[in-house]
Amino acid sequence: MRSSEALVFDATRSRVLYAKRAAGVTPIASITKLMTTLVVAEAHQPLGQVLTVTRADMMPYSHLPLGTRLTRAQFFHLALMSSENRAAHVLARNYPGGVAAAVRAMNAKARALGMVHTHFVEPTGLSAGDVSTPDDLAKLVLAASHDRILRRYSTSAGYAIRVGRWRLPYYPTDPLVRNRWWHIVLQKTGFTHLAGQCLVLDTWIAHHDIIMVLMHSWGQYTRTADALRVRRWVQRRFGRRWQQTVANEPANAEAMANR
């Protein structure tokens, strides 16, 4: 395992399979967006409402032009699939009470989930003040995986929007969602220089609902390689061959879709 902090949790049996500095508090980069979108989704605002990117949303590392008009559902899609900073900020700014209220709701949700070492200061993850632990993030992933919107958009394999006369394609930051042989229920990536490469997953492996939290990896593909290592290890642990489980996993997928 190359990630500096990690946790592998079997949600089916409610037990930890592997932990590496799982109580260490660290910046979480864009994993923050999982909490942002969760509290926005729980506000039950109209998904079809059109929102606009304004100067207040001009966060760095983003491609959405000023004045872009998209539905709330489209901003969800970009924030979760492509980790679009301006998309996440638009969602938080249009939360009842604005960004400050959204951040308060994020911290309140963390407390409600028992995430005792987690704190948020803004909705994108660009700040090093957004911190958590692998133990806490496993609770967030489990809660987020119950939300249909977050499941759908975080695992999208690609999306394009139209800005004026131009078609602007977006791609997932996690290449694993394009692997049709691996049923991923929910995922989110993150990266800053302080946080390193981060990845959280909820996935079915060998008939088990497995939560992976991989933090502080270095190198573009390290977090993905760690996830693949964990999958192979879990398959061996439960005495299953991957090819043997694929035929049975649609039933698991249907169960997850109804969670």
Secondary structure by P-SEA (a helix, b strand, c coil): cccccbbbbccccccccccccccbbbbbccaaaaaaaaaaaaacccccbbbbbccccccccccccccccccaaaaaaaacccccaaaaaaaaaaccccaaaaaaaaaaaaaaaccccccccccccccccccccaaaaaaaaaaaaacaaaaaaaaccccccccccbbbbbbbccccccccccccccccccccccccbbbbbbbbccccbbbbbbcccccccaaaaaaaaaaaaaaaaaccccccccccaaaaaaaaaac
